[in-house]
């Protein structure tokens, strides 16, 4: 959910980011406004918009880091973290302050302790229904931003004998670990019997340990691009085929999620819990590859409005739930139809996101680009051929 102001744009990535925020809006509209799938199956599977954001972040941050390290540049953790903080914290702090200063206006629910938000641990064992609960995904992203560069620096410093194969094995191991953990936890929290599903969201859905592996297909794309440039060229030369595979895989998984993710009278499906999250992330990763392939329709076609929606997506994500609540309460006396209500709330969420983007996010992004334009302040080569490069994308990280 991040995007710099000065880096080159990729229309395909903008389209995917726009799709991600639309999915999230459709899901949250069903959960917090209408109480029914207003947008049909899109509402039902809309929660996967967060998973798409995770995959995009995995690629963008991964490629941003790896593209420099593989060129022999020295990664500055200080520069990286300053850039991340200037990117994510201003918007976040503004919305967080509103939740604590105006709790009734923002929904009237009690938020977790402030320190949980400030330390980005609010998602851990989070109970559904608390104020600003949708910050859970931001917490996981911030944890990812901390750990990925640390892992890369550690690998380069201590793992002089490590190879690209070892990096791939480590990535695969973490994915397998995430799948295994979700499978184990499903037996404790997956079934309706005995009310076990009450612990599903705190222990599985919101859990960093159960969702971290969804960043890794995106990181894998960055590794493929930077570790194996010739293979990357061959893969991206088949953009249309890649797009077809990605659309088919995503469609199949959406169908399975709509039918078998949660089953009334039973609980959460074992396969969809254990394997579904990772498979969805992999399907989205194929779409990301298509978005980066010049021969792909997703790469070549600029969808009207997608670039703006992508740029505002982080601000919209933070503000759309409280704005939807506020507007819903104000519209109740008017007795408007469902279509009019959707249009007004959607327009209000767009406007609120744009205002936060324009007057908070943009000034801090300019400050970041002026004083901390890169994660690699020195151009000196630290090694001729680093054994474990990292990831990150100059396109709107």
Secondary structure, 3 states (H helix, E strand, C coil): CCCCCCCCCCHHHHHHHHHHHHHHHHHHHHHHHHCCCCCCHHHHHCCHHHHHHHHHHHHHHHHHHHHHHCCCCCCCHHHHHHHHHHHHHHHHHHHHHHHHHCCCCCCCCCCCCHHHHHCCCCCCCCCCCCCCHHHHHHHHHHHHHHHHHHHHHHHHHHCCCCCHHHHHHHHHHHHHHHHHHHHHHHHHHCECHHHHHHHHHHHHHCCHHHHHHHHHHHHHHHHHHHHCHHHHHHHHCCHHHHHHHHHHHHHHHHHHHHHHCEECCCEECHHHHHHHHHHHHHHHHHHHHHHCCCCCHHHHCCCCCHHHHHHHHHHHHHHHHHHHHHHHHHHHHHCCCHHHHHHHHHHHHHHHHHHHHHHHHHHHHHHHHHHCCCCCCCCCCCCCCCCCCCCECCCCC
